[in-house]
Amino acid sequence: MTDLSRVPAATISPLASVEEANQSMILRGVRLLLVVSESSRIVGVITSTDTLGEKPMVTAQSRSVRRSDLTVADIMVPVSNVEAMSIEDVRRSSVGDIALTLQNAGRAHALVVSANAQGALSLVGIFSVSQIARQLGIPIQTHERARTFAEVEALIASA
């Protein structure tokens, strides 16, 4: 798990362009960015599948705008739709459990959260299937579920 108390999170503004998000991921060597508001609140996530897949084109067409006019906010996954694991569950799990959970969910990433005494959640880490596979030295066939051929191509390109 990438421990966010030790490693700074890769973030981007919801007002950034989709191309800026893609370039930021390339420069940082990541496939997921946390989308953070001006008040430093996490408002969503954006992945390489979101930026390289069909989602930008479909969104641009539905809004009658150019793809280059889209912002991260237009295609990100809102935080309310992001699945997360509790740090307590992670502590009781093996690496195999985490990889299997990601495989079953068809996701390449999982956020890890911790709740304080009042129940407020804070982000403490991020799992990445590609990082787990690298560290174990074995391939893990887990990809975000693609819904279109363009998304399949984007997943292959980002692997």
PyMOL commands that set and color helices and strands:
alter all, ss='L'
color gray80, all
select helices_A, chain A and resi 18-28+48-52+55-63+67-69+72-75+79-81+87-91+95-105+129-136+149-158
alter helices_A, ss='H'
color red, helices_A
select strands_A, chain A and resi 2-3+11-12+32-36+42-47+77-78+84-86+109-115+121-128
alter strands_A, ss='S'
color yellow, strands_A
deselect
rebuild
show_as cartoon
